[in-house]
């Protein structure tokens, strides 16, 4: 589930799941997704499950899956074959311009 982390400005909700498609490709799917509009908002994988503030995202080596496709609705982001998703604990909706975490979801292992 996407939740806002230490941020009362950007209410973000939805469900983030990783799916393997029949052709072997993997995607991150955001369903029932709603967040605020913002400039340069990306969907990123983060190698931790501890995100207390914006610095926790900024200070980790995250992987960009792509520019946010919209602030409402279901959307998919392809995950490259080179990415070992087992080393990532969370996904963040991250504004690169202002170094702000709009929301994050933690993956169940």
C-alpha positions as CSV (number, residue, x, y, z in Angstrom):
1,X,0.0,0.0,0.0
2,X,1.3,3.5,-0.8
3,X,1.4,5.7,2.2
4,X,2.5,9.3,2.8
5,X,5.7,9.4,4.8
6,X,6.4,12.4,7.1
7,X,4.5,14.7,4.6
8,X,1.1,16.2,5.1
9,X,1.2,18.0,1.8
10,X,1.0,15.1,-0.7
11,X,-1.6,12.5,0.2
12,X,-0.8,9.4,-1.8
13,X,-2.8,6.1,-1.8
14,X,-2.9,2.9,-3.9
15,X,-1.4,-0.5,-4.1
16,X,2.1,-1.3,-5.6
17,X,2.8,-4.9,-6.8
18,X,5.4,-6.5,-8.9
19,X,4.1,-8.9,-11.6
20,X,5.9,-11.3,-14.0
21,X,4.2,-11.3,-17.3
22,X,3.8,-14.4,-19.6
23,X,6.7,-13.2,-21.8
24,X,9.1,-13.1,-18.7
25,X,9.1,-9.3,-18.4
26,X,8.4,-7.8,-15.0
27,X,6.4,-4.7,-14.2
28,X,5.6,-2.6,-11.2
29,X,1.9,-2.0,-11.2
30,X,0.2,0.9,-9.3
31,X,-3.5,0.3,-8.8
32,X,-6.2,2.5,-7.4
33,X,-3.4,5.1,-7.4
34,X,-3.9,8.8,-6.4
35,X,-1.3,11.4,-5.6
36,X,-0.6,15.2,-6.0
37,X,0.6,16.8,-9.2
38,X,4.2,17.8,-9.2
39,X,7.2,18.6,-11.5
40,X,9.7,15.8,-12.3
41,X,7.9,13.1,-10.3
42,X,9.5,9.7,-10.8
43,X,8.7,6.2,-9.7
44,X,11.9,4.8,-8.0
45,X,12.9,1.5,-6.3
46,X,14.8,2.0,-3.0
47,X,17.0,-0.6,-1.3
48,X,15.5,-0.1,2.2
49,X,12.3,-0.4,4.1
50,X,13.1,2.5,6.4
51,X,11.8,5.7,5.0
52,X,11.1,8.3,7.7
53,X,11.7,11.4,5.7
54,X,12.8,12.9,2.3
55,X,16.5,12.4,3.2
56,X,16.0,8.7,3.5
57,X,15.1,8.5,-0.2
58,X,17.6,11.1,-1.3
59,X,20.5,9.4,0.5
60,X,19.9,5.9,-0.9
61,X,21.0,4.7,-4.4
62,X,17.6,4.4,-6.0
63,X,16.7,3.0,-9.4
64,X,14.4,5.1,-11.6
65,X,11.6,3.1,-13.3
66,X,10.2,6.1,-15.1
67,X,8.4,9.4,-15.0
68,X,5.1,9.2,-13.2
69,X,2.5,8.6,-15.9
70,X,-0.3,10.5,-14.1
71,X,-1.5,11.4,-10.7
72,X,-4.6,9.2,-10.8
73,X,-5.3,5.7,-12.1
74,X,-3.7,2.4,-12.7
75,X,-0.3,2.4,-14.3
76,X,2.6,0.0,-15.1
77,X,6.4,0.5,-15.1
78,X,8.7,-2.0,-16.7
79,X,11.5,-3.4,-14.5
80,X,14.7,-4.1,-16.4
81,X,16.1,-7.7,-16.4
82,X,19.3,-6.3,-14.8
83,X,17.5,-5.2,-11.7
84,X,17.4,-7.7,-8.8
85,X,14.1,-6.7,-7.2
86,X,14.9,-8.8,-4.1
87,X,17.5,-6.2,-3.1
88,X,14.8,-3.4,-3.0
89,X,12.5,-3.0,0.0
90,X,10.3,-0.1,-1.2
91,X,9.0,2.0,-4.1
92,X,8.8,5.7,-3.8
93,X,6.8,8.4,-5.8
94,X,9.8,10.8,-5.8
95,X,9.9,14.5,-6.9
96,X,13.5,14.9,-8.1
97,X,13.3,18.7,-8.5
98,X,12.4,19.3,-4.9
99,X,13.8,16.1,-3.3
100,X,10.4,15.2,-1.9
101,X,8.9,11.8,-1.3
102,X,5.2,11.9,-2.2
103,X,4.6,8.4,-0.8
104,X,6.1,5.0,-0.6
105,X,5.1,1.3,-0.5
106,X,7.1,-1.4,1.2
107,X,7.4,-4.8,-0.4
108,X,6.4,-7.9,1.5
109,X,9.2,-10.6,1.3
